[in-house]
Amino acid sequence: MTGPVIEIRDLWFSYNGQPILQDVDLAVRAGDFLAVIGPNGGGKTTLLKLMMGLLKPDRGRVRVLGAPPQKASHRIGYVPQDIHANKNFPISVEDVVLMGRLRQEGLRFRYSGKDREAVEKVLKQVDMWNLRERRMGELSGGQRQRAFIARALASDPELLFLDEPTSSVDQKGQTDLYALLGRLNERVTIVVVSHDLMVLSTYVKSVACVNRKLFFHEDSTVTEDMLEMGYQCPVELVTHGHLPHRVLTPHEDE
C-alpha cells in the first residue's frame, strides 16, 4: 500500500452515553511498530476493537488496509489479553496454533498438509517448535504468549495487534517477547496496546498516548510533557537511554 495501513479520522466513541474516545486522528504506516499506551480505562482497548471492526464509532472514519475493518479482518492477526483460561484443558501448543488456520478457508474437520506446514513455520519463528506437543497449561507466561502469537501469525497477516501482551509475563520474558516482536516487525506491521511503559522498548518506532484523546508521536522518544498529557498525573522519568520506564501515580509523590 502507498497510503497508511491504518487511518482514523475524527473518531468519537461512547458507551451508554459515557464518552470513551473523542476527536481521535491516527495514521499508521506500513512497517511501523506502534505502542498505544495510557492509563487503565483511558480507551486503549476500545480503540483496538474499533480498528478490528468489533465496535463501530459514533462518528468518524476507520480504514484498515484501505477498507472498512470488517473487510480487512482476514489480513489481521490478533493476540488478546491472557484471560487465564482453564490451564488444565488438554490442548497442545500445536493444536492451539492450528486454530489460526481456520480463518483461512473456513471451518473444516481436518487440517491439510499446507496447514501443518504453515504451523511448523510460525512455531519455528517464535522458537516454540520443540514445545509443540506440550500442553498449554504446562507453559510459562512467556511461552504461552509465544504460542498465541504463533496462532495469530498462522494466517500470514499483514497487521499484528496485541492487547497487553506482557500482563502475565516476567521481566525476562517481556524482554524476550519484545525482541521476538522486533524480528517479526521486519515483515509485519505491529500495534501493541499496553498501560505498562516497559512496552517502550528499543523496537518501538512510534507511540500513541491515549486517555480519551490521542496524542501521536512519530518516533519512540517520549518526554515528560507527552506522558503528562496522556496520563494526566505527575510523571517521573527513569531513563534507559532516552526511554521512560515508570509513571508515578498521584499518591506516590506525596
Steps between C-alpha positions, in 0.01 A plus 500: 500500500611855427279657768465425872414142596282641780322833458268650761335840457282698744408188698262528796372210709285480812354218705157546663539872454845507662769646269789255453687647201473852362628661179758228425719525191767240421696382197724191524743430218596157370789348697433707811526366855247712689465496878158619621548597864290667766330444836251224570158613381651755261353337187796300366322165463188676367716660229643159412150351472398786270803429278399133488139580414365349822349839589360778284577867568226746588649712226817517299680266260718193549684336212730200530706395197288734290165348601249501786646289786247218458612444140868491599461262796651203313820702457535575872656283769380557858649402835249574781577557865586184693163430661634213712286238331484151648864394484406138567315472169689228308596689184847508352695798371474365144121464525464859625710634212306290247187691605655802331457324166121473533455857383685421177250264344217472749408229748622155398511160663860439398806716461691471175868443447524868404352594838753290688788642296384852586479410870849350498633817338351741755586280800861504386481877457397544862743234629222264613530209256671280761201559734230426243372192685503668841166580659424871527454470877858382536648814345639812664325832438756596236474165321121523501515844339738369234248227420221758467721715275566193285124440476453861385777461242371171362273678250793709371354840599623842391412660834559359849301644793594411859301605808705514823729216382725506808231502771593149619867497399804552725763763423732270307204365307399857413847575366498181292146568376582847371818369336278247318256773396793706374597215269143446384469872426736452207201364304187588703365833622449477878270684740547426873256630761631533856470705818858394586774738387738204467336458159718792391781271401770572248283329238210746514496753214206724597279566804136596549404619850127439552287642779168577330696714254797370302846660479711347224881514489672382187803359679567311823636798693250581775533811715355587839257748345370239259434250778333759722263576212420132462494395865395828659708434811848595623768312312851403602716373219743221581703489183672218320649681206222743405205277594282547810424197714282622784197718566418615851143493622377823660558346846859385450651850506323615818 
